[in-house]
Amino acid sequence: MPKTDAPYHVLCVDDEDFLLDISKLFLEREGDFKVDTALSASEGLNKQLDTQYDAIISDYEMPGMNGIEFLKEIRKKDISIPFIIFTGRGREEVVIDALNNGADFYLQKGGDPKSQFAELKSKLEHAIRQKKAEGILQQEREQLLSIFDSLEQMVYVSDPLTYEILYVNKYFRNFLNRDVIGKICYEEFQNKKSPCEFCTNTVILKNKPEPYSWEHFNAVYERYYSIVDRIIQWPDGRDVRLEVATDVTETKRALDELNAAYEEIASSEDELKHQFGEILESKEELRKSEERYRSVVENVQDVFYRSDNQGNLVMASPSALAMFGYDSLDEIIGKNIADSFYKDRSERDRLMEILHEKGQVYNFEAYLVKKDNSPIYVSTNAHFYYNEDGSIAGVEGSIRDITRMKKASNALRESEELYRFLVEHIEDGVFIVQNDIVVFCNNKFAEIIGYTRNEILGTPMFQYISPEYRDELIWRCHTTDEYEVILESYETQFLHKDNTTGISVLLSLRIGEYKGKHACIGTIHFAEGICELVEHSLRESRAMLNAILQESPIPQFVIDKNHRVLYWNQALSKYSGIQSHEIVGTSKHWRAFYPEPRPCIADIILERKEDDLETWYKGRAKKSTLVQDAYSSIDFFPHLGNKGIWLYFTGALLRDSDGEVWGALETLEDITEQMMNEEGLKQANKKLNLLAETTRHDILNSLTVLTGAMDLIKDEIRDLDVFSYMVPVEKALDTIYRQILFTRDYQNLGVTAPVWQSIPTLIEEQVRNNIPEHVTLITDNIDYDLYADAMLGRVFFNLIDNSLRHGLTVSEIRISGKEEHDALIIVYSDNGTGIEEHMKSKIFDRGVGSHTGYGLFLIREILSITHIKIQEIGINGKGVIFELVVPSGFFRHHEFIP
């Protein structure tokens, strides 16, 4: 097939993915095709809705909807798209069913793959080319008929042998006001029981494709017509009669009246010399006659003209202005007709030769030119007019514009030539047989079997078929009903011209009609093989993929779009106790994890039912931040191992090179030891927290006792020197109290796993509810969620507390967000006194500060759990500016929360 700028786009549907792979590889290897694949007919229908394919290849036996049902659905939407059934089912009823429902070809799988896929490619190319050629021919035919329908002449097509009417244009249909297609022309147009005696069929058949022009008076319609007949070729190949008839009744009557007036004047000339009185009496009648003549001349659409003996125009009807593009008759009167109006002066000379020979001329066709020098094609009728002495005075006649009719005729001729070109240049051999005789064949057919066309035409067809196939083909042709497919890509042998060499071809044969008669129409072509290298490469690729999956230490399995297991590696066999041969090809992979049938995480994401994850995994399934369309979860499987196993498992979609999902992968990781360590750590933390709570409670009680005792002692001391000794003791007790309170907050840090938290909600709870009325809070672009420790609210609370305690002049606090370099930066600022430069590097250290020294230290510890960094970049004297830098993956837009 010739290369095109863009490959043909083909959809291949089969429930066997490896057949789809090899078909795609073969068809795409030369760049002629781009192949989309689907593992079911329903998937194919969905793809066909979104994509305009040039052809469809489909298996027959598929689950849910078979190939014939798929074909019927396609034909409901697109009657013309080529459709090939490619299947291992070879029953005759399946073949008949496929072809009856509109399949272009039916190919059976099996046998030699090389020739099998080559035949598929050949059929695909042939079907696409044929459909495109049919579309072009149909479009040209519709354009041609549209041109005919726009003409204001009567146009019809009939069979010159049967007189059957095949086509009538819109103008003629409106005139007849009845349907005449399929009826007999002489019955409908002439009201006769037998062919007309003036019929021109014999003339135009003899002189085809030359046109024949003539005039006729139709007694049925009582109208005069100027007619052009010719033989053209109809789309089915037969010769038909095309007739274009122009109503010239009014022109004819005007000319008859004009001639009658001249004859009346001539016959009355002698009498008028002696009877002047009678002339006066008839003067009024003559005036009326002239008025009728002038009215006809001035209003006729055709141009009526007169020229003198030198060919100069002496009179023209007003219609000449519109026809030739002039503004007034003064511009053209006096012009030489040959010099001013004829594109080729020799045509005028030829017209004059005919006039001198016959005295008149009818339907003489010539190219004239308008004022702007653009061409116009006309048909003219002309004769001599005479002086009183009988000498020739000049030429008079009528001119009709037939440009549109001529263009239509040329378009029809070009369409015929294109159709003939396509048949002669098609790559398949084409032949037509009637009564066992070859009545048509193209050059390709003759070339294949070593003959010329002239040697084949008119000879018995079956002499060119090898004897071992001859009887069967004769029997098939003679016993097949009309308009039925006899053979489709039937392997047979034709005989070369040397009568010894057998030529292996694929023969397609059907019964049809040619030139109105029963005929066998056939095509033959050679087939080519598929490259074995493709199969070898495909086997190597599959072996490599299988080795990678099988040798992986990570337990994993792969399912296709039908949830059938394609791969089940050795690591998973060891964990589950189920060998790959037991599970591959089934949909029972759930057996490895659950006692009853239920979907795995791979099944849920393959069906795109993410909402079901909550039903089956109770909030434990999380969307992956690294892999698109992947979800992970953790669960305990009590029947795995000796005492059960904790597994961390991830399901991800698998896509082909075109981005189409073809299956899903699930990987598993044994985290039992990790979970046991975490559980032990939780128990240890629980005990430590309990000990800390008890110890803190006891220490606080002891501090309460000491503080109370100090108050009592101070009340009893009167010596100021002794009283001064109590001051550092009081400070020490206060420091111990603040440290104990800090341990209560620090104890809860990191106890629970980080969670997503809304910044607007935290600010509402921790900031707005804790700032005094004289401080204004401004927020900007904070509609984010952060993944952080549950104590994230204390960060904002402590920042507010820090501003109010140390900012002194704070009247405005601002919190804003911005994204830079894949990170989110949250900026907290106030308009207070700020922080001195030498303190900026120390403020996050524990115990540094004018109060407890634990507020900013706790903030840094809370944020560091999820890798959020904090720094102060403000200018001393102009307020503080804290930047919280949140890395990618630990923030998201608030509106995207599920």
MARPA-26864 format. One line per field, with one value per residue (C-alpha): x, y, z; residue in one letter. Coordinates in steps of 0.25 Angstrom, whole numbers, plus 5000, padded with zeros to 4 digits. Layout:
<ronus>
xx = X;...
yy = Y;...
zz = Z;...
residu = A;...
</ronus>
This chain:
<ronus>
xx = 5000;5006;5011;5002;5006;4998;4996;4982;4976;4971;4964;4967;4957;4961;4960;4974;4984;4995;4988;4985;5000;5005;4994;4998;5013;5011;5002;5010;5024;5024;5017;5005;4996;4993;4986;4978;4974;4962;4960;4945;4934;4929;4942;4943;4930;4934;4947;4940;4931;4943;4952;4950;4956;4958;4955;4952;4957;4949;4950;4937;4936;4938;4931;4919;4917;4922;4928;4915;4908;4919;4918;4903;4905;4916;4907;4896;4906;4915;4910;4922;4934;4942;4940;4948;4944;4957;4955;4957;4943;4941;4927;4919;4908;4917;4923;4909;4904;4917;4915;4900;4902;4912;4926;4935;4944;4944;4958;4960;4972;4981;4991;5004;5004;5013;5003;4991;4995;5000;4986;4980;4988;4985;4970;4971;4978;4968;4956;4961;4965;4951;4943;4951;4950;4935;4933;4940;4932;4919;4923;4926;4913;4905;4913;4909;4895;4894;4899;4888;4878;4882;4880;4867;4867;4861;4871;4869;4877;4871;4876;4877;4874;4862;4857;4857;4857;4869;4870;4862;4867;4859;4854;4849;4842;4835;4830;4825;4820;4821;4831;4836;4849;4848;4838;4839;4843;4834;4822;4824;4829;4822;4810;4814;4813;4826;4839;4839;4842;4850;4858;4873;4878;4884;4892;4898;4902;4909;4916;4919;4923;4920;4908;4896;4888;4874;4860;4847;4832;4826;4811;4808;4814;4811;4825;4838;4851;4865;4872;4886;4888;4900;4905;4911;4915;4907;4913;4909;4918;4907;4905;4893;4886;4888;4878;4878;4866;4864;4850;4850;4835;4835;4847;4842;4828;4834;4843;4831;4823;4834;4836;4821;4821;4832;4825;4812;4820;4827;4814;4807;4817;4811;4797;4801;4806;4792;4784;4789;4776;4777;4791;4785;4774;4784;4794;4788;4790;4804;4807;4802;4810;4822;4819;4818;4831;4838;4832;4837;4851;4852;4848;4853;4865;4873;4879;4873;4883;4885;4898;4901;4909;4922;4919;4916;4905;4893;4882;4882;4871;4873;4877;4890;4894;4893;4899;4911;4913;4911;4903;4896;4893;4901;4914;4912;4904;4914;4924;4929;4924;4936;4946;4938;4931;4937;4949;4954;4951;4952;4939;4931;4937;4932;4918;4918;4923;4911;4901;4906;4905;4892;4885;4883;4890;4884;4891;4904;4913;4924;4933;4929;4935;4929;4933;4943;4948;4943;4938;4924;4919;4907;4898;4893;4883;4885;4880;4882;4872;4871;4869;4857;4865;4867;4882;4887;4886;4893;4891;4881;4878;4878;4889;4887;4896;4900;4912;4906;4901;4915;4922;4912;4915;4930;4929;4922;4932;4943;4936;4935;4950;4953;4944;4951;4965;4962;4958;4970;4980;4975;4985;4975;4971;4957;4948;4933;4927;4914;4909;4923;4929;4939;4932;4942;4955;4965;4980;4984;4976;4982;4996;4995;4991;5001;4991;4986;4972;4969;4973;4964;4951;4941;4947;4942;4946;4948;4959;4968;4966;4974;4966;4966;4958;4950;4938;4936;4936;4927;4917;4917;4915;4903;4896;4897;4885;4886;4893;4900;4915;4920;4935;4943;4958;4957;4971;4971;4980;4979;4987;4998;4997;5007;4997;5006;5010;5000;4998;4993;4983;4972;4959;4947;4934;4920;4908;4903;4898;4906;4899;4886;4889;4893;4908;4919;4928;4942;4955;4969;4982;4994;4997;5010;5015;5018;5032;5036;5045;5033;5029;5043;5044;5031;5034;5047;5040;5030;5041;5049;5036;5033;5047;5047;5034;5037;5051;5046;5048;5035;5022;5013;5003;4997;4983;4977;4965;4956;4962;4969;4983;4994;5006;5008;5022;5030;5031;5015;5014;5023;5015;5001;5004;4997;5006;5005;4999;4987;4984;4988;4977;4966;4960;4962;4974;4966;4969;4983;4978;4963;4954;4943;4942;4944;4952;4966;4972;4976;4962;4956;4965;4964;4949;4952;4943;4952;4939;4939;4952;4945;4936;4946;4958;4951;4959;4973;4975;4983;4986;5000;5008;5019;5011;4999;4986;4992;4987;4993;4988;4992;4984;4986;4984;4982;4983;4996;5009;5008;5002;4997;5005;5004;5005;5007;5001;5000;4991;4995;4989;4997;4996;5001;5010;4997;4993;4982;4979;4982;4982;4987;4999;4998;5011;5012;5022;5023;5023;5020;5033;5031;5017;5022;5033;5023;5013;5025;5029;5014;5014;5027;5022;5009;5017;5026;5015;5008;5021;5023;5008;5010;5024;5019;5007;5015;5025;5014;5008;5022;5024;5011;5015;5029;5022;5012;5023;5032;5020;5018;5033;5034;5022;5030;5044;5047;5061;5063;5077;5071;5059;5069;5073;5059;5059;5067;5059;5046;5052;5057;5043;5037;5047;5044;5029;5030;5039;5029;5018;5027;5029;5014;5013;5026;5021;5010;5019;5019;5010;5000;5003;5003;4989;4984;4980;4973;4981;4968;4962;4974;4975;4961;4962;4976;4978;4965;4960;4973;4976;4971;4962;4972;4981;4976;4978;4980;4981;4984;4985;4984;4974;4983;4984;4997;5001;5007;5007;4994;5000;5001;4991;5001;5010;5001;4997;5011;5014;5003;5007;5021;5016;5007;5018;5030;5025;5021;5015;5008;4995;4995;4998;4998;4998;5000;5004;5011;5017;5031;5040;5030;5029;5019;5024;5015;5019;5015;5018;5015;5018;5024;5039;5045;5057;5071;5081;5090;5078;5072;5081;5077;5062;5059;5068;5062;5062;5066;5057;5051;5039;5040;5049;5041;5031;5039;5047;5034;5029;5042;5040;5026;5029;5041;5033;5028;5041;5035;5046;5044;5053;5052;5056;5050;5057;5059;5050;5040;5034;5036;5035;5035;5035;5030;5035;5026;5033;5025;5016;5013;5003;4991;4980;4968;4957;4963;4959;4951
yy = 5000;5014;5022;5033;5045;5039;5024;5018;5017;5003;4997;4982;4975;4961;4955;4949;4960;4953;4952;4967;4969;4961;4968;4981;4979;4973;4984;4995;4990;4998;5010;5009;5006;5011;5001;5002;4990;4985;4972;4972;4977;4986;4993;4994;5001;5011;5014;5015;5026;5035;5032;5032;5019;5015;5000;4990;4976;4967;4953;4945;4937;4947;4948;4957;4961;4953;4958;4958;4965;4975;4977;4980;4990;4997;4997;5004;5015;5015;5007;5009;5006;4994;4982;4969;4957;4950;4937;4923;4919;4914;4909;4913;4919;4928;4933;4935;4942;4952;4955;4957;4967;4975;4970;4973;4961;4948;4942;4929;4928;4916;4910;4918;4931;4937;4936;4938;4952;4956;4952;4961;4973;4971;4970;4982;4990;4986;4989;5003;5006;5001;5009;5022;5020;5017;5029;5038;5032;5034;5049;5052;5046;5054;5066;5063;5061;5073;5081;5075;5079;5093;5094;5100;5090;5077;5066;5051;5038;5025;5011;5012;4997;4996;5010;5010;5024;5024;5039;5051;5065;5074;5084;5072;5066;5078;5080;5065;5066;5051;5040;5033;5026;5012;5014;5014;5027;5027;5024;5035;5046;5043;5035;5024;5009;5006;5013;5027;5027;5039;5033;5036;5024;5018;5030;5033;5019;5019;5032;5031;5039;5050;5058;5059;5072;5073;5080;5074;5078;5070;5068;5063;5076;5085;5090;5092;5087;5089;5075;5070;5055;5047;5033;5033;5022;5020;5016;5002;5002;5001;5011;5021;5032;5046;5056;5071;5078;5093;5099;5108;5109;5124;5127;5118;5124;5138;5134;5128;5140;5149;5140;5140;5155;5156;5147;5155;5168;5161;5155;5168;5177;5177;5178;5190;5198;5197;5197;5208;5209;5195;5198;5209;5200;5189;5199;5197;5182;5184;5193;5182;5171;5180;5182;5167;5165;5176;5170;5156;5161;5170;5160;5147;5142;5137;5148;5151;5158;5163;5166;5172;5165;5170;5163;5176;5176;5184;5180;5172;5169;5175;5161;5163;5173;5162;5151;5159;5168;5182;5194;5198;5194;5206;5199;5187;5192;5194;5184;5173;5160;5151;5161;5166;5153;5141;5135;5128;5135;5122;5117;5129;5125;5111;5116;5124;5112;5104;5116;5117;5102;5100;5113;5111;5105;5100;5098;5102;5102;5112;5120;5135;5145;5155;5170;5166;5155;5144;5132;5128;5115;5117;5110;5118;5117;5126;5128;5139;5150;5157;5171;5175;5171;5157;5158;5154;5166;5159;5148;5148;5137;5134;5131;5123;5122;5107;5109;5102;5091;5090;5090;5079;5071;5073;5069;5056;5053;5055;5046;5035;5036;5036;5023;5017;5021;5014;5001;5001;5004;4996;4986;4974;4967;4970;4962;4961;4948;4947;4933;4928;4938;4949;4962;4971;4970;4981;4981;4975;4963;4960;4963;4953;4941;4946;4951;4964;4969;4967;4952;4950;4958;4949;4936;4925;4929;4915;4912;4921;4913;4900;4887;4883;4895;4897;4888;4893;4908;4905;4898;4910;4920;4912;4909;4922;4931;4945;4956;4946;4945;4932;4933;4942;4941;4927;4920;4915;4914;4921;4916;4924;4927;4915;4906;4899;4909;4910;4924;4923;4934;4938;4939;4947;4945;4950;4950;4964;4971;4977;4986;4981;4966;4955;4954;4948;4959;4955;4960;4952;4956;4951;4949;4952;4946;4951;4953;4942;4952;4959;4946;4943;4957;4956;4943;4949;4961;4952;4943;4955;4961;4947;4946;4959;4957;4942;4945;4958;4956;4965;4956;4962;4958;4964;4963;4967;4976;4964;4962;4949;4946;4947;4946;4940;4941;4931;4940;4941;4926;4924;4934;4928;4914;4914;4911;4919;4908;4907;4922;4928;4929;4930;4941;4934;4942;4946;4932;4936;4946;4944;4932;4937;4944;4959;4969;4972;4986;4983;4979;4992;5002;4994;4997;5011;5010;5017;5020;5005;5006;5011;5000;4989;4995;5004;5017;5009;5011;5023;5029;5028;5041;5035;5026;5031;5023;5015;5012;5006;4999;4991;4979;4967;4953;4943;4931;4934;4928;4922;4933;4942;4953;4968;4972;4986;4985;4994;4993;5001;5002;4997;5005;5002;5012;5019;5021;5011;5003;4988;4982;4984;4980;4978;4977;4972;4974;4967;4977;4968;4970;4985;4985;4977;4987;4998;4991;4989;5003;5008;4999;5005;5019;5016;5011;5023;5033;5026;5027;5042;5045;5039;5045;5059;5058;5055;5066;5076;5072;5074;5087;5092;5088;5095;5107;5108;5106;5117;5126;5123;5125;5138;5143;5139;5145;5160;5160;5166;5159;5145;5149;5151;5137;5132;5139;5129;5118;5124;5125;5111;5106;5114;5108;5094;5097;5102;5090;5081;5087;5087;5072;5070;5076;5070;5056;5056;5060;5049;5040;5039;5038;5051;5055;5065;5078;5090;5103;5112;5103;5103;5119;5120;5111;5115;5130;5137;5132;5136;5150;5163;5172;5183;5173;5172;5158;5158;5145;5143;5130;5120;5111;5099;5086;5081;5067;5069;5065;5066;5077;5086;5095;5099;5104;5116;5117;5119;5128;5137;5136;5140;5152;5157;5154;5160;5169;5180;5189;5178;5183;5175;5160;5155;5140;5137;5126;5124;5113;5113;5102;5091;5096;5103;5115;5120;5134;5138;5153;5164;5179;5178;5181;5169;5160;5165;5160;5153;5145;5140;5127;5124;5126;5112;5106;5100;5109;5122;5134;5144;5134;5119;5118;5105;5112;5113;5100;5093;5099;5094;5080;5079;5083;5075;5062;5064;5071;5085;5096;5109;5121;5136;5146;5159;5173;5177;5188;5185;5172;5158;5149;5134;5126;5111;5103;5091;5081;5075;5064;5070;5080;5081;5091;5090;5089;5076;5068;5056
zz = 5000;4997;5008;5013;5022;5034;5036;5035;5049;5052;5064;5067;5077;5082;5096;5095;5098;5092;5079;5080;5083;5071;5061;5066;5064;5050;5045;5051;5047;5033;5038;5029;5041;5055;5063;5076;5083;5092;5100;5098;5089;5099;5101;5086;5085;5095;5087;5074;5080;5083;5071;5056;5051;5037;5039;5050;5052;5062;5067;5067;5080;5091;5105;5107;5092;5080;5067;5059;5071;5071;5056;5057;5067;5058;5046;5054;5056;5043;5031;5023;5032;5027;5037;5036;5044;5048;5056;5058;5056;5042;5041;5029;5036;5043;5030;5024;5037;5036;5022;5023;5034;5026;5029;5017;5019;5027;5031;5038;5048;5048;5038;5035;5043;5033;5022;5031;5036;5022;5017;5028;5025;5010;5013;5022;5011;5001;5009;5013;4999;4993;5004;5001;4986;4987;4996;4986;4974;4982;4986;4971;4966;4977;4972;4958;4961;4969;4957;4949;4959;4959;4944;4938;4927;4927;4929;4930;4928;4922;4918;4902;4902;4911;4911;4926;4933;4943;4947;4945;4951;4960;4949;4941;4953;4957;4943;4942;4956;4958;4960;4947;4952;4947;4937;4921;4915;4902;4911;4921;4912;4898;4903;4893;4894;4886;4884;4877;4862;4864;4876;4875;4883;4870;4866;4880;4882;4869;4871;4886;4893;4883;4886;4876;4876;4870;4872;4875;4877;4888;4885;4899;4906;4893;4895;4886;4891;4887;4891;4893;4895;4897;4903;4917;4926;4938;4952;4950;4937;4926;4915;4917;4910;4916;4910;4913;4907;4907;4905;4893;4891;4893;4885;4874;4874;4873;4861;4855;4857;4852;4839;4837;4838;4828;4819;4820;4817;4805;4799;4800;4794;4780;4785;4794;4781;4775;4788;4797;4804;4809;4814;4823;4828;4831;4838;4851;4850;4846;4858;4867;4860;4862;4877;4879;4871;4880;4893;4889;4885;4897;4908;4902;4911;4899;4891;4877;4868;4854;4847;4833;4822;4828;4841;4849;4859;4855;4865;4878;4888;4902;4908;4901;4912;4923;4915;4911;4923;4916;4921;4909;4894;4889;4894;4885;4873;4861;4867;4858;4863;4860;4866;4878;4883;4878;4886;4873;4860;4853;4859;4853;4840;4841;4845;4832;4824;4829;4826;4812;4810;4816;4818;4833;4845;4858;4872;4867;4880;4881;4892;4892;4902;4911;4913;4924;4914;4922;4914;4912;4904;4895;4886;4874;4863;4851;4836;4825;4824;4810;4804;4795;4783;4788;4792;4805;4815;4827;4837;4848;4859;4874;4884;4897;4909;4911;4920;4932;4924;4918;4931;4936;4924;4926;4941;4937;4927;4937;4947;4936;4934;4949;4950;4938;4944;4957;4951;4942;4953;4965;4970;4969;4956;4953;4943;4939;4933;4927;4921;4924;4915;4920;4916;4924;4931;4935;4931;4945;4943;4929;4934;4946;4936;4925;4915;4909;4911;4896;4897;4909;4905;4898;4903;4913;4927;4932;4923;4931;4944;4948;4945;4959;4963;4951;4953;4967;4962;4951;4960;4970;4959;4953;4966;4973;4975;4969;4977;4987;4991;4985;4990;4999;4999;4993;4991;4976;4964;4951;4938;4932;4917;4916;4921;4930;4941;4953;4959;4973;4976;4986;4978;4983;4974;4975;4967;4962;4950;4938;4928;4933;4932;4942;4943;4952;4957;4963;4968;4970;4977;4983;4998;5006;5018;5032;5037;5047;5054;5060;5067;5072;5077;5084;5090;5096;5101;5108;5114;5119;5126;5132;5137;5144;5151;5155;5161;5168;5184;5185;5185;5174;5164;5151;5146;5132;5130;5132;5146;5141;5147;5137;5146;5160;5164;5173;5185;5185;5183;5196;5204;5200;5198;5184;5172;5160;5151;5160;5159;5146;5136;5148;5156;5169;5174;5186;5192;5196;5205;5209;5213;5205;5191;5191;5183;5185;5184;5170;5166;5172;5165;5152;5152;5156;5168;5178;5187;5190;5197;5209;5209;5208;5215;5226;5223;5223;5208;5204;5190;5187;5186;5176;5166;5158;5161;5172;5186;5198;5211;5223;5228;5237;5230;5241;5233;5226;5233;5247;5255;5244;5236;5234;5220;5213;5199;5188;5175;5163;5148;5137;5124;5110;5101;5097;5112;5111;5123;5121;5135;5149;5158;5173;5181;5196;5207;5220;5231;5243;5250;5248;5253;5265;5268;5267;5276;5286;5285;5287;5300;5305;5302;5309;5321;5320;5319;5331;5339;5334;5338;5352;5354;5349;5358;5370;5367;5365;5378;5385;5378;5383;5397;5396;5390;5401;5412;5405;5407;5421;5424;5417;5426;5438;5434;5439;5436;5421;5420;5423;5414;5402;5403;5400;5386;5378;5385;5379;5365;5366;5370;5358;5348;5353;5351;5337;5333;5339;5331;5318;5320;5320;5306;5301;5305;5295;5284;5273;5281;5269;5254;5247;5240;5230;5237;5231;5233;5233;5244;5253;5251;5255;5267;5272;5268;5266;5280;5287;5282;5289;5282;5279;5270;5256;5249;5234;5226;5211;5202;5214;5208;5210;5218;5225;5228;5242;5257;5264;5272;5260;5267;5278;5267;5264;5278;5283;5272;5276;5291;5286;5279;5291;5301;5295;5283;5293;5282;5274;5267;5255;5252;5238;5233;5218;5209;5195;5187;5182;5176;5180;5194;5202;5210;5222;5227;5241;5244;5254;5255;5269;5273;5266;5271;5272;5262;5272;5277;5264;5264;5278;5280;5276;5287;5299;5311;5303;5305;5315;5319;5320;5307;5303;5293;5281;5284;5284;5271;5264;5270;5266;5251;5250;5251;5237;5232;5233;5235;5242;5242;5247;5236;5242;5244;5258;5262;5250;5256;5254;5241;5243;5231;5231;5219;5216;5206;5194;5198;5212;5207;5198;5194;5204;5193;5188;5201;5198
residu = M;P;K;T;D;A;P;Y;H;V;L;C;V;D;D;E;D;F;L;L;D;I;S;K;L;F;L;E;R;E;G;D;F;K;V;D;T;A;L;S;A;S;E;G;L;N;K;Q;L;D;T;Q;Y;D;A;I;I;S;D;Y;E;M;P;G;M;N;G;I;E;F;L;K;E;I;R;K;K;D;I;S;I;P;F;I;I;F;T;G;R;G;R;E;E;V;V;I;D;A;L;N;N;G;A;D;F;Y;L;Q;K;G;G;D;P;K;S;Q;F;A;E;L;K;S;K;L;E;H;A;I;R;Q;K;K;A;E;G;I;L;Q;Q;E;R;E;Q;L;L;S;I;F;D;S;L;E;Q;M;V;Y;V;S;D;P;L;T;Y;E;I;L;Y;V;N;K;Y;F;R;N;F;L;N;R;D;V;I;G;K;I;C;Y;E;E;F;Q;N;K;K;S;P;C;E;F;C;T;N;T;V;I;L;K;N;K;P;E;P;Y;S;W;E;H;F;N;A;V;Y;E;R;Y;Y;S;I;V;D;R;I;I;Q;W;P;D;G;R;D;V;R;L;E;V;A;T;D;V;T;E;T;K;R;A;L;D;E;L;N;A;A;Y;E;E;I;A;S;S;E;D;E;L;K;H;Q;F;G;E;I;L;E;S;K;E;E;L;R;K;S;E;E;R;Y;R;S;V;V;E;N;V;Q;D;V;F;Y;R;S;D;N;Q;G;N;L;V;M;A;S;P;S;A;L;A;M;F;G;Y;D;S;L;D;E;I;I;G;K;N;I;A;D;S;F;Y;K;D;R;S;E;R;D;R;L;M;E;I;L;H;E;K;G;Q;V;Y;N;F;E;A;Y;L;V;K;K;D;N;S;P;I;Y;V;S;T;N;A;H;F;Y;Y;N;E;D;G;S;I;A;G;V;E;G;S;I;R;D;I;T;R;M;K;K;A;S;N;A;L;R;E;S;E;E;L;Y;R;F;L;V;E;H;I;E;D;G;V;F;I;V;Q;N;D;I;V;V;F;C;N;N;K;F;A;E;I;I;G;Y;T;R;N;E;I;L;G;T;P;M;F;Q;Y;I;S;P;E;Y;R;D;E;L;I;W;R;C;H;T;T;D;E;Y;E;V;I;L;E;S;Y;E;T;Q;F;L;H;K;D;N;T;T;G;I;S;V;L;L;S;L;R;I;G;E;Y;K;G;K;H;A;C;I;G;T;I;H;F;A;E;G;I;C;E;L;V;E;H;S;L;R;E;S;R;A;M;L;N;A;I;L;Q;E;S;P;I;P;Q;F;V;I;D;K;N;H;R;V;L;Y;W;N;Q;A;L;S;K;Y;S;G;I;Q;S;H;E;I;V;G;T;S;K;H;W;R;A;F;Y;P;E;P;R;P;C;I;A;D;I;I;L;E;R;K;E;D;D;L;E;T;W;Y;K;G;R;A;K;K;S;T;L;V;Q;D;A;Y;S;S;I;D;F;F;P;H;L;G;N;K;G;I;W;L;Y;F;T;G;A;L;L;R;D;S;D;G;E;V;W;G;A;L;E;T;L;E;D;I;T;E;Q;M;M;N;E;E;G;L;K;Q;A;N;K;K;L;N;L;L;A;E;T;T;R;H;D;I;L;N;S;L;T;V;L;T;G;A;M;D;L;I;K;D;E;I;R;D;L;D;V;F;S;Y;M;V;P;V;E;K;A;L;D;T;I;Y;R;Q;I;L;F;T;R;D;Y;Q;N;L;G;V;T;A;P;V;W;Q;S;I;P;T;L;I;E;E;Q;V;R;N;N;I;P;E;H;V;T;L;I;T;D;N;I;D;Y;D;L;Y;A;D;A;M;L;G;R;V;F;F;N;L;I;D;N;S;L;R;H;G;L;T;V;S;E;I;R;I;S;G;K;E;E;H;D;A;L;I;I;V;Y;S;D;N;G;T;G;I;E;E;H;M;K;S;K;I;F;D;R;G;V;G;S;H;T;G;Y;G;L;F;L;I;R;E;I;L;S;I;T;H;I;K;I;Q;E;I;G;I;N;G;K;G;V;I;F;E;L;V;V;P;S;G;F;F;R;H;H;E;F;I;P
</ronus>
